[in-house]
Amino acid sequence: MSHGCHSSNSAIKCPKCSRHTVISLNVNLWKCLNCDFSKDFSEDDEEEPDNTFISACLGGIAITLLCLLSL
């Protein structure tokens, strides 16, 4: 059974030590073997709010105001 350590082509440079020793531990977790820097990209997805509802409300308000002003 594999433990899921997926090494990359070493084309990714570590932002901390600038060496090409970054590996992918899973889809979202990357780690540098040289300086132990790690980055979990799944946390970035959770921080970005979905503004679709707010945009739809603002669009609806704008259309309503334009309709009222044209009367």
Kinemage of the C-alpha trace (Angstrom):
@kinemage 1
@onewidth
@group {chain A} dominant
@subgroup {mainchain}
@vectorlist {calphas} color= white
{ca met a 1} P 0.000 0.000 0.000
{ca ser a 2} L 1.304 3.437 -0.930
{ca his a 3} L 1.477 6.288 1.566
{ca gly a 4} L 0.611 8.950 -1.032
{ca cys a 5} L 3.859 10.869 -1.416
{ca his a 6} L 3.712 12.165 -4.977
{ca ser a 7} L 7.008 13.748 -5.965
{ca ser a 8} L 6.973 16.411 -8.625
{ca asn a 9} L 9.419 17.122 -11.396
{ca ser a 10} L 11.276 19.440 -8.983
{ca ala a 11} L 10.268 22.273 -11.290
{ca ile a 12} L 8.544 24.074 -8.429
{ca lys a 13} L 10.844 26.396 -6.521
{ca cys a 14} L 10.347 26.866 -2.787
{ca pro a 15} L 9.332 30.457 -1.945
{ca lys a 16} L 11.300 30.292 1.315
{ca cys a 17} L 14.668 28.741 0.372
{ca ser a 18} L 14.495 29.053 -3.466
{ca arg a 19} L 15.516 25.443 -4.005
{ca his a 20} L 13.740 22.994 -6.282
{ca thr a 21} L 12.969 20.497 -3.522
{ca val a 22} L 9.186 20.885 -3.335
{ca ile a 23} L 7.051 17.746 -3.381
{ca ser a 24} L 3.311 17.171 -3.423
{ca leu a 25} L 2.075 15.216 -0.407
{ca asn a 26} L -1.464 15.218 -1.798
{ca val a 27} L -3.557 17.355 -4.156
{ca asn a 28} L -3.586 20.394 -1.850
{ca leu a 29} L -0.500 19.971 0.366
{ca trp a 30} L 2.999 20.807 -0.880
{ca lys a 31} L 6.193 20.638 1.183
{ca cys a 32} L 9.846 21.600 0.724
{ca leu a 33} L 12.266 18.837 1.659
{ca asn a 34} L 15.063 21.343 2.255
{ca cys a 35} L 13.542 23.842 4.691
{ca asp a 36} L 10.240 22.166 5.714
{ca phe a 37} L 8.154 25.012 4.259
{ca ser a 38} L 4.649 23.758 3.506
{ca lys a 39} L 1.545 25.205 1.909
{ca asp a 40} L -2.003 23.875 2.115
{ca phe a 41} L -3.883 25.199 -0.922
{ca ser a 42} L -7.241 23.897 0.322
{ca glu a 43} L -7.235 26.714 2.928
{ca asp a 44} L -7.066 29.326 0.133
{ca asp a 45} L -10.278 28.004 -1.428
{ca glu a 46} L -12.181 28.355 1.848
{ca glu a 47} L -11.122 31.984 2.382
{ca glu a 48} L -12.639 33.244 -0.873
{ca pro a 49} L -16.320 34.023 -0.337
{ca asp a 50} L -18.900 33.343 -3.018
{ca asn a 51} L -20.208 36.751 -4.102
{ca thr a 52} L -22.814 35.455 -6.551
{ca phe a 53} L -25.770 36.204 -4.280
{ca ile a 54} L -24.532 39.714 -3.483
{ca ser a 55} L -23.948 40.455 -7.170
{ca ala a 56} L -27.427 39.225 -8.071
{ca cys a 57} L -29.023 41.396 -5.365
{ca leu a 58} L -27.110 44.488 -6.455
{ca gly a 59} L -28.050 43.843 -10.081
{ca gly a 60} L -31.698 43.448 -9.128
{ca ile a 61} L -31.638 46.702 -7.152
{ca ala a 62} L -29.999 48.530 -10.070
{ca ile a 63} L -32.603 47.243 -12.547
{ca thr a 64} L -35.438 48.161 -10.158
{ca leu a 65} L -34.074 51.703 -9.751
{ca leu a 66} L -33.704 52.118 -13.515
{ca cys a 67} L -37.289 50.965 -14.044
{ca leu a 68} L -38.574 53.367 -11.376
{ca leu a 69} L -36.624 56.287 -12.837
{ca ser a 70} L -38.012 55.662 -16.318
{ca leu a 71} L -41.657 56.048 -15.145
